[in-house]
Amino acid sequence: MKLMIDTKECIGCGQCKSVCIRDNIEIDDVAYETGSNCFECGHCMAICPTKAVTLKIFKGREDKIVDYNPKDLPVSYSDMLQFLKQRRSIRWFKNKKIDKDTFNKLLQGAYYSPSAQNEQDVEFVVLDNRLNDFMKHVYNIIKVEEEEFFRIKQFGDYIRDNSIKEYHPLLWSGQQLILTFSTDKTSAVIANTRLELLAYSLGLGGFYSLFILKADEIDHDKLMEFFPGIDKNKHMYSAFIIGYPKKHFKRTIPHKDINVKFM
C-alpha cells in the first residue's frame, strides 16, 4: 500500500477515485486503497478537498506542498506567448559564471516536471571545472565523424591548438554546461526545457548542442565512463550550454509555417 488516508478527514466524495488512472482507489463511506498498481502520480493527493490523502513516499516533504487556485493562473496566454517569442538561442556570453544558488533555482523547474510512467529518474550534471576534460572525452568519441561534419573537424583542431580560433567550435563563449540523463528521452527534454525557460526568466540564456549529444549516440558506454555515478541505462538526451548573455536581441524573426493536420 502506497497511500495514507486519514479516515477522520475523508468525506468520501470520490474525487480521488475519479482521477486515479490505475483504479487503485475505491469508496465505501471513506476512500480506501485496493493495492492494484499505484504508480505514485499524486493526483489523488492533489485533488482531495480535505487533504485526507497523502503518499507515503512524500512523508517529510510537506514543505513542497503548495495550495493554489486552479482558476487563477499566474500568467496569461498573451504574456506566456510573448515570453516564448522572445526566447532565442544565445551563444555569446559574458565572462561571468552562474553560481550554485542560481542553478538550484533553475532546477526547481525540473523538480516539478512530468516524467514517463512517473519514473522521476531524470538526472542533471552541471559541468564547470571539468568542462574541458569532458569536451576532450566527447571529441575522442565523435571524431570518427569529423570527415562528415566540418564542425567536428574544427573541434578537433581547436583541442589540439586553441590559438587557431577565437571561440570554441561547440561551446562558443560558454563556460558551463548542463547535461540531462534519463531512461526516457521525452522526460529528459521536457525537464531541461522547463529549466531553460526559468533561466530566461532570470536573465540567463543558452543553446542546445546536437554535436555533444552525438557522443551518446556513437558510443554510449564510452561516454558513461566519464559519469561512474550515473546508471548506464540512462542516456544523455540534452546538452545545454548556459550563461549570462553578452548580446540582447530586439525583435522576433519569421519562422517557417507549422504543418498541422487535423484528422
C-alpha positions in Angstrom: 0.0 0.0 0.0 1.4 3.4 -1.0 -1.3 5.8 0.3 -2.0 7.2 3.7 -5.7 8.0 4.0 -6.9 9.9 7.1 -10.4 8.4 7.6 -11.3 11.2 10.1 -10.7 13.8 7.4 -12.0 11.8 4.4 -15.6 12.8 3.4 -16.0 10.0 0.8 -16.5 12.5 -2.1 -14.8 10.2 -4.6 -12.6 12.9 -6.1 -9.5 10.8 -5.5 -11.1 7.8 -7.3 -12.2 9.9 -10.2 -8.6 10.9 -11.1 -6.9 7.6 -10.4 -5.9 6.1 -13.8 -4.8 2.8 -12.2 -8.1 2.0 -10.4 -6.3 1.9 -7.1 -8.9 3.7 -5.0 -12.5 2.7 -4.1 -15.1 4.5 -1.9 -17.0 2.8 0.9 -18.1 5.7 3.2 -14.5 6.7 3.0 -11.7 6.1 0.5 -9.6 3.1 0.6 -6.7 1.7 -1.4 -7.2 -1.5 -3.4 -3.5 -2.1 -3.8 -3.7 -2.7 -7.5 -0.9 -0.9 -9.2 -0.4 2.7 -7.9 2.5 4.4 -9.5 2.5 7.3 -7.1 1.5 10.1 -9.5 -0.1 12.0 -6.6 -3.3 13.1 -8.4 -5.4 11.8 -5.5 -3.3 13.8 -3.1 -3.5 16.9 -5.3 -7.3 16.9 -5.7 -8.5 15.9 -2.2 -10.6 18.8 -0.8 -9.8 17.9 2.8 -6.1 16.9 2.4 -7.0 13.4 3.7 -4.8 11.6 1.1 -1.0 11.6 1.1 1.6 9.4 -0.5 4.0 7.6 1.9 7.0 8.4 -0.3 6.4 12.1 0.3 6.4 11.9 4.1 8.8 14.5 5.4 8.4 16.7 2.3 5.4 18.6 3.4 7.2 21.8 2.7 6.9 21.1 -1.0 3.1 21.1 -0.9 1.7 24.4 -2.2 -2.0 25.1 -2.4 -3.3 27.1 -5.4 -6.5 28.2 -7.1 -6.6 26.3 -10.4 -8.8 29.0 -11.9 -6.3 31.7 -11.1 -3.4 31.1 -13.5 -0.3 33.2 -12.6 0.4 34.1 -16.2 -1.9 34.9 -19.1 -1.8 33.4 -22.5 -0.6 36.6 -24.2 2.2 37.1 -21.6 3.3 33.4 -21.9 3.2 33.6 -25.7 5.3 36.9 -25.7 7.8 35.2 -23.4 8.2 32.3 -25.8 8.5 34.7 -28.7 11.4 36.5 -27.0 13.4 33.3 -26.4 16.4 33.0 -28.6 19.5 30.7 -28.7 22.4 32.5 -27.0 26.0 31.7 -27.9 27.8 34.9 -26.8 28.2 35.1 -23.0 29.7 37.4 -20.5 32.8 36.3 -18.7 30.7 35.6 -15.6 29.8 32.2 -14.2 26.4 31.1 -12.7 26.6 30.3 -9.0 25.2 27.2 -7.3 22.3 29.0 -5.7 21.1 30.2 -9.2 21.5 26.6 -10.6 19.3 25.4 -7.7 16.6 27.9 -8.6 16.7 26.6 -12.2 16.4 23.0 -11.0 13.1 23.8 -9.3 11.5 23.8 -12.8 12.8 20.3 -13.4 11.7 19.2 -9.9 8.1 19.7 -10.9 8.5 18.3 -14.4 6.4 15.3 -15.6 8.1 12.0 -16.5 7.1 8.8 -18.3 5.3 6.4 -16.0 6.1 8.8 -13.2 9.6 7.3 -13.1 11.2 10.6 -12.0 14.6 9.3 -13.0 15.9 12.4 -14.7 19.4 13.4 -13.5 21.4 16.5 -14.3 25.2 17.1 -14.4 26.4 20.7 -14.3 29.9 20.8 -15.9 32.1 23.7 -14.8 35.6 22.9 -13.5 35.7 19.6 -15.5 34.2 21.1 -18.7 37.4 20.9 -20.7 38.1 17.3 -19.6 34.6 16.4 -20.7 34.8 18.1 -24.0 38.1 16.2 -24.8 36.2 13.0 -23.8 33.4 13.9 -26.2 35.9 14.6 -29.0 37.6 11.2 -28.6 34.2 9.6 -29.3 32.7 11.8 -32.0 36.0 12.2 -34.0 35.0 9.2 -36.1 32.6 11.5 -37.9 34.9 14.5 -38.4 35.2 13.8 -42.1 31.5 14.1 -42.4 31.0 17.2 -40.2 33.4 20.1 -40.6 32.3 21.4 -37.1 33.8 18.2 -35.5 37.0 18.7 -37.5 37.1 22.3 -36.2 36.5 21.0 -32.7 39.5 18.6 -33.0 41.8 21.3 -34.4 40.7 23.6 -31.5 41.5 20.9 -28.9 45.0 20.4 -30.4 45.7 24.2 -30.6 43.1 26.6 -29.2 45.1 29.6 -30.5 43.9 29.0 -34.1 40.3 30.0 -33.4 38.9 32.8 -31.1 35.9 30.8 -29.9 35.3 27.2 -29.1 33.6 25.5 -32.1 31.0 23.8 -29.9 30.7 25.9 -26.8 31.4 29.3 -28.4 32.0 31.5 -25.4 30.1 29.3 -23.0 31.8 28.2 -19.7 29.2 26.0 -18.2 27.2 23.1 -19.5 24.0 21.3 -18.2 23.6 17.6 -19.3 20.4 15.8 -18.8 20.2 12.0 -18.3 17.2 9.7 -18.2 15.9 6.3 -19.4 13.3 8.2 -21.4 14.2 10.9 -23.9 10.9 12.8 -23.6 11.2 13.1 -19.9 14.7 14.5 -20.1 13.9 17.0 -22.8 10.8 18.3 -21.0 12.8 18.7 -17.8 15.6 20.6 -19.4 13.1 22.8 -21.4 11.5 23.8 -18.1 14.8 24.6 -16.7 15.7 26.6 -19.8 12.6 28.8 -19.6 13.3 29.5 -15.9 16.8 30.5 -17.0 15.4 33.2 -19.3 13.2 34.5 -16.6 16.4 35.1 -14.5 18.2 36.9 -17.3 20.2 33.9 -18.4 20.4 32.3 -21.9 21.9 29.4 -23.7 21.7 26.9 -26.6 21.4 23.2 -27.2 24.3 21.2 -28.8 23.5 18.3 -31.0 27.2 17.6 -31.6 27.7 16.9 -27.9 24.8 14.5 -27.9 26.5 12.6 -30.7 28.8 11.2 -28.1 26.0 9.2 -26.6 24.6 8.1 -30.0 28.0 6.9 -31.2 29.3 5.2 -28.1 27.1 5.3 -25.1 29.3 3.1 -22.9 32.4 5.1 -23.6 30.6 8.3 -22.8 29.3 7.0 -19.5 32.9 6.2 -18.3 33.0 9.9 -17.5 30.0 9.6 -15.2 30.5 6.5 -13.0 27.8 7.6 -10.6 25.0 7.6 -13.1 23.1 4.5 -14.1 24.3 3.3 -17.5 20.8 2.6 -18.5 20.2 6.3 -18.7 21.2 8.2 -21.8 22.4 11.8 -22.3 19.4 13.3 -24.1 20.1 17.0 -23.6 23.2 19.2 -23.6 22.6 22.9 -22.9 25.3 25.5 -22.8 24.2 28.2 -20.4 25.4 31.6 -19.2 24.8 35.4 -18.9 24.0 36.8 -22.4 26.5 39.2 -23.9 24.1 40.1 -26.7 20.5 41.0 -26.4 18.1 40.7 -29.3 15.4 43.3 -30.1 12.8 41.5 -32.2 11.4 38.2 -33.4 12.2 36.8 -36.8 9.7 34.9 -39.0 9.6 31.1 -38.9 8.5 28.6 -41.4 4.8 27.8 -41.1 3.9 24.9 -38.9 2.3 22.0 -40.7 -0.7 20.8 -38.8 -3.2 18.1 -39.8 -6.5 17.8 -38.0 -7.8 14.3 -38.5 
